[in-house]
């Protein structure tokens, strides 16, 4: 059975002697809002109504299926001539690689634009530093996350990515997150979306890792102390985009004046260290899921990126997020 979401439309089919009620399919495919997209062999035998809330088949309908990933068909029994066909459009999750490429492209375009504006203005934030302090580079990913949770059933009014981004902490008054979903005073989703471009990979690696670990500790301790007035365990995510260049991918030595470091860190690159870090954030349950992407300015301006770890892909990150949100929406509708 296909899982369905909201935005319903109803089609009365006299030829089938019943009704077909349909809603937007939550995952995989969704019906377009259609007058003219539903057709039958009887021409205008199908008309659109708008008083529906769930999926229902006419008594003679036998099956519903996706043909070639494009067409949603309702096939009648052999003694009925009607056959309804509705075109379906891929959801954001289905075409996630395409949307991810656009987000990567936006990252590098924004970074380049910010750097150029600072140089033209002769500001103090010249050069590479302007791309760090200018902000907004990850907004393409934030927009993509927004589309995903809306498609999973969240009201846009419950999504925060520009204002009202602070959550209470336990070791500090509050922390500003990059993306939040808060529904009826319940914290549903909190995501950190970070990036790093050279040349100072060493210092920034330590800052980023310490920040991510401290943020998780602060949030979960505050959650334990009922700071969020919620019985729902929130979905906490961490995603990271790293510049793919010689400085980030070559081996880096370690210092061991007193004790040996773990062997996986020896001669590991900063890219490998970030991969290990993102994986261990999840293994130690500090974050529900993590994504790690590599990209460079040349290929990135065309949307190019790579994912060195199969367990840290943005696809898995997004699927985990959508499943959590959809489960919450379903429970809420049953109350």
C-alpha positions as CSV (number, residue, x, y, z in Angstrom):
1,X,0.0,0.0,0.0
2,X,1.3,3.4,-0.9
3,X,1.9,5.8,2.0
4,X,0.0,9.1,1.6
5,X,0.2,12.6,2.9
6,X,-2.1,15.6,2.6
7,X,-3.5,18.0,-0.1
8,X,-6.4,15.9,-1.2
9,X,-8.5,15.8,-4.4
10,X,-11.5,13.6,-5.2
11,X,-12.4,12.2,-8.6
12,X,-15.9,10.8,-9.3
13,X,-15.8,8.0,-11.9
14,X,-19.3,7.1,-13.1
15,X,-17.8,4.4,-15.4
16,X,-16.4,2.6,-12.4
17,X,-19.6,3.1,-10.4
18,X,-17.7,4.6,-7.4
19,X,-15.1,7.1,-6.3
20,X,-11.3,7.4,-6.3
21,X,-10.1,9.6,-3.5
22,X,-6.5,10.5,-3.7
23,X,-3.9,12.5,-1.7
24,X,-0.4,13.6,-2.4
25,X,1.9,10.6,-1.9
26,X,4.3,11.4,0.9
27,X,7.3,9.6,-0.6
28,X,8.4,8.6,-4.0
29,X,5.7,10.3,-6.1
30,X,2.9,12.8,-5.7
31,X,-0.1,13.5,-7.8
32,X,-0.1,16.9,-9.4
33,X,-3.2,19.1,-8.7
34,X,-5.1,18.1,-11.7
35,X,-8.0,19.2,-13.7
36,X,-7.0,17.7,-17.0
37,X,-4.4,15.3,-15.7
38,X,-7.0,12.6,-14.9
39,X,-8.4,11.0,-18.1
40,X,-10.6,8.1,-18.9
41,X,-11.7,6.4,-22.1
42,X,-15.0,8.2,-21.5
43,X,-13.6,11.6,-21.9
44,X,-15.2,13.9,-19.4
45,X,-16.5,11.0,-17.2
46,X,-14.0,12.1,-14.5
47,X,-14.6,15.4,-12.7
48,X,-12.7,17.0,-9.8
49,X,-14.1,17.5,-6.3
50,X,-12.4,18.8,-3.2
51,X,-14.1,17.2,-0.2
52,X,-11.7,14.4,0.5
53,X,-9.4,13.3,3.4
54,X,-8.2,9.8,2.5
55,X,-7.5,7.2,-0.2
56,X,-10.5,5.1,-1.3
57,X,-11.0,2.8,-4.4
58,X,-14.1,2.2,-6.4
59,X,-15.4,-1.3,-5.7
60,X,-14.2,-2.6,-9.1
61,X,-10.7,-1.2,-8.9
62,X,-8.1,-3.9,-8.9
63,X,-4.7,-2.3,-8.4
64,X,-2.7,0.9,-8.2
65,X,0.9,1.0,-9.4
66,X,3.7,3.2,-10.6
67,X,4.7,2.5,-14.2
68,X,8.3,3.3,-15.1
69,X,8.5,5.7,-12.2
70,X,6.2,8.1,-14.0
71,X,2.6,7.0,-14.1
72,X,0.1,6.2,-11.4
73,X,-2.6,3.9,-12.8
74,X,-5.9,2.7,-11.4
75,X,-7.0,-0.4,-13.4
76,X,-10.5,-1.6,-13.4
77,X,-11.7,-5.3,-13.5
78,X,-11.7,-7.0,-16.9
79,X,-15.4,-6.4,-17.5
80,X,-15.0,-2.6,-17.1
81,X,-13.6,-0.6,-20.0
82,X,-12.5,2.4,-17.9
83,X,-8.8,2.9,-17.1
84,X,-7.7,6.0,-15.3
85,X,-4.2,7.4,-15.6
86,X,-2.8,10.3,-13.6
87,X,0.7,11.7,-14.3
88,X,2.9,11.8,-11.2
89,X,5.8,14.1,-10.4
90,X,8.9,12.9,-8.4
91,X,9.1,14.1,-4.8
92,X,12.1,16.1,-3.5
93,X,13.4,12.9,-1.7
94,X,13.2,10.9,-4.9
95,X,15.3,13.4,-6.8
96,X,17.5,14.3,-3.9
97,X,20.9,14.1,-5.8
98,X,19.7,16.8,-8.2
99,X,18.6,19.1,-5.3
100,X,21.8,18.4,-3.5
101,X,23.8,19.5,-6.5
102,X,21.9,22.7,-6.6
103,X,22.6,23.3,-2.9
104,X,26.3,22.7,-3.4
105,X,26.3,25.0,-6.4
106,X,24.6,27.7,-4.3
107,X,27.2,27.3,-1.6
108,X,30.1,28.0,-3.9
109,X,28.3,30.8,-5.8
110,X,27.4,32.5,-2.5
111,X,30.9,32.2,-1.2
112,X,32.5,33.6,-4.4
113,X,30.0,36.4,-4.4
114,X,30.7,37.4,-0.8
115,X,34.4,37.3,-1.3
116,X,34.2,39.5,-4.4
117,X,31.9,42.1,-2.7
118,X,34.3,42.4,0.2
119,X,37.2,42.9,-2.1
120,X,35.4,45.5,-4.1
121,X,34.3,47.4,-1.0
122,X,37.8,47.2,0.5
123,X,36.4,45.9,3.7
124,X,38.3,44.3,6.6
125,X,36.9,40.9,5.8
126,X,38.9,40.6,2.6
127,X,39.8,37.3,1.0
128,X,39.0,33.9,2.3
129,X,37.9,35.1,5.7
130,X,34.9,37.0,4.2
131,X,33.5,33.7,3.0
132,X,33.5,32.5,6.7
133,X,32.0,35.6,8.3
134,X,29.6,36.5,5.5
135,X,27.2,33.6,6.3
136,X,24.4,32.2,4.1
137,X,26.6,29.7,2.2
138,X,24.6,26.8,3.6
139,X,21.2,28.4,2.8
140,X,20.8,26.1,-0.2
141,X,20.8,23.1,2.1
142,X,18.6,24.8,4.6
143,X,16.0,25.4,1.8
144,X,16.3,21.8,0.8
145,X,15.7,20.6,4.4
146,X,12.7,22.9,4.5
147,X,11.2,21.3,1.4
148,X,11.8,17.8,2.8
149,X,9.9,18.4,6.1
150,X,7.1,20.3,4.4
151,X,6.6,17.4,2.0
152,X,6.6,15.1,5.0
153,X,3.6,17.0,6.4
154,X,5.0,19.9,8.5
155,X,3.3,23.3,8.4
156,X,5.8,25.9,7.2
157,X,4.9,28.0,10.2
158,X,6.6,25.4,12.4
159,X,9.9,25.6,10.6
160,X,12.6,28.1,11.7
161,X,15.8,28.9,9.8
162,X,16.1,32.7,9.9
163,X,14.6,33.9,13.2
164,X,13.8,32.3,16.6
165,X,16.6,29.9,16.2
166,X,17.7,29.7,19.9
167,X,17.2,26.6,22.1
168,X,17.8,26.6,25.8
169,X,20.9,24.9,27.1
170,X,22.0,23.5,30.4
171,X,25.6,24.8,30.6
172,X,24.7,28.1,28.9
173,X,21.5,30.1,28.6
174,X,20.9,29.2,24.9
175,X,22.4,28.1,21.6
176,X,21.4,29.3,18.1
177,X,20.8,26.4,15.7
178,X,20.8,26.4,11.9
179,X,17.4,24.7,11.4
180,X,14.5,23.9,13.8
181,X,11.1,22.3,13.6
182,X,8.9,23.1,16.7
183,X,5.3,21.9,16.7
184,X,2.9,22.8,19.5
185,X,5.8,23.5,21.9
186,X,7.4,20.2,21.0
187,X,11.0,20.2,19.6
188,X,10.8,17.9,16.7
189,X,14.0,18.6,14.7
190,X,17.3,20.5,15.3
191,X,20.1,20.5,12.7
192,X,23.6,22.0,12.5
193,X,24.7,22.6,8.9
194,X,28.4,23.5,8.9
195,X,31.2,23.8,6.4
196,X,35.0,24.5,6.2
197,X,37.2,25.9,3.4
198,X,41.0,26.1,3.8
199,X,43.7,27.1,4.4
200,X,43.5,26.8,8.2
201,X,42.1,23.2,8.5
202,X,44.0,22.3,11.7
203,X,42.6,25.1,14.0
204,X,39.2,25.1,12.4
205,X,38.9,21.3,12.8
206,X,39.4,21.5,16.5
207,X,36.9,24.4,16.8
208,X,34.3,22.6,14.8
209,X,34.6,19.3,16.6
210,X,34.6,20.9,20.0
211,X,31.5,23.0,19.1
212,X,29.5,20.1,17.8
213,X,30.3,17.9,20.8
214,X,29.5,20.7,23.2
215,X,26.3,21.6,21.5
216,X,25.0,18.0,21.7
217,X,26.0,17.6,25.3
218,X,24.3,20.9,26.2
219,X,21.1,20.0,24.3
220,X,20.6,16.5,25.6
221,X,21.3,17.6,29.2
222,X,18.7,20.3,28.8
223,X,16.4,17.7,27.3
224,X,16.9,15.5,30.4
225,X,16.0,18.4,32.6
226,X,12.7,18.9,30.7
227,X,13.7,22.2,29.0
228,X,11.6,21.5,26.0
229,X,8.4,20.4,27.7
230,X,8.1,17.4,25.4
231,X,7.8,13.6,25.6
232,X,9.0,13.3,22.0
233,X,12.7,12.6,21.5
234,X,13.9,15.2,19.0
235,X,15.8,14.3,15.8
236,X,19.2,16.0,16.1
237,X,21.2,16.1,12.9
238,X,24.7,17.3,11.9
239,X,25.9,17.8,8.3
240,X,29.2,19.0,7.1
241,X,30.6,20.2,3.8
242,X,34.4,20.2,3.5
243,X,36.6,21.7,0.7
244,X,38.1,18.9,-1.3
245,X,41.7,20.0,-1.9
246,X,45.3,18.9,-1.3
247,X,45.5,20.5,2.2
248,X,42.4,18.6,3.4
249,X,43.1,15.2,1.8
250,X,46.8,14.7,2.4
251,X,48.1,12.8,5.5
252,X,48.7,14.9,8.7
253,X,51.1,13.9,11.5
254,X,50.0,13.7,15.1
255,X,51.8,14.5,18.4
256,X,52.2,11.9,21.0
257,X,54.4,13.3,23.8
258,X,52.8,11.1,26.6
259,X,50.3,8.6,25.2
260,X,49.6,7.0,21.8
261,X,46.6,8.3,19.8
262,X,44.2,5.8,18.4
263,X,45.7,4.2,15.3
264,X,43.0,5.4,12.9
265,X,44.1,9.0,13.4
266,X,47.8,8.4,12.5
267,X,48.6,9.8,9.1
268,X,45.0,10.6,8.5
269,X,43.9,13.6,6.5
270,X,41.5,16.2,7.8
271,X,38.9,14.8,5.5
272,X,39.3,11.4,7.1
273,X,39.2,12.9,10.5
274,X,36.0,14.7,9.7
275,X,34.6,11.4,8.4
276,X,35.5,9.6,11.6
277,X,34.1,12.5,13.7
278,X,30.7,12.6,11.9
279,X,30.4,8.8,12.2
280,X,31.2,8.7,15.9
281,X,28.8,11.5,16.6
282,X,26.1,9.0,15.5
283,X,27.6,5.9,17.1
284,X,27.8,7.6,20.5
285,X,24.2,8.9,20.0
286,X,25.0,12.5,20.2
287,X,23.2,13.0,16.9
288,X,20.5,11.0,15.2
289,X,22.3,11.2,11.8
290,X,25.2,12.9,10.2
291,X,26.1,13.7,6.6
292,X,29.6,14.4,5.2
293,X,30.2,15.9,1.8
294,X,33.4,16.9,-0.1
295,X,33.5,19.5,-2.8
296,X,35.8,22.1,-4.4
297,X,35.3,25.5,-5.9
298,X,35.9,24.4,-9.5
299,X,33.5,21.4,-9.7
300,X,31.3,22.8,-6.9
301,X,30.2,25.8,-9.1
302,X,28.6,23.2,-11.3
303,X,27.1,21.3,-8.4
304,X,29.9,18.7,-8.1
305,X,30.5,16.9,-4.8
306,X,31.5,13.5,-3.4
307,X,30.5,11.4,-0.4
308,X,33.5,9.4,0.8
309,X,31.5,7.4,3.4
310,X,28.5,5.3,2.4
311,X,27.0,5.6,5.9
312,X,27.2,9.4,5.9
313,X,25.5,10.3,2.6
314,X,23.0,13.1,2.4
315,X,20.4,10.6,1.1
316,X,20.5,8.6,4.3
317,X,20.5,11.7,6.3
318,X,17.4,13.0,4.5
319,X,15.6,9.7,4.6
320,X,16.1,9.4,8.4
321,X,14.8,13.0,8.9
322,X,11.7,12.4,6.7
323,X,10.9,9.2,8.4
324,X,11.0,10.8,11.8
325,X,8.9,13.7,10.8
326,X,6.3,11.6,9.0
327,X,6.0,9.3,12.0
328,X,5.3,12.3,14.2
329,X,2.7,13.7,11.7
330,X,1.0,10.3,11.6
331,X,0.8,10.1,15.4
332,X,-0.5,13.6,15.6
333,X,-3.3,12.9,13.1
334,X,-4.4,9.9,15.1
335,X,-4.8,11.8,18.4
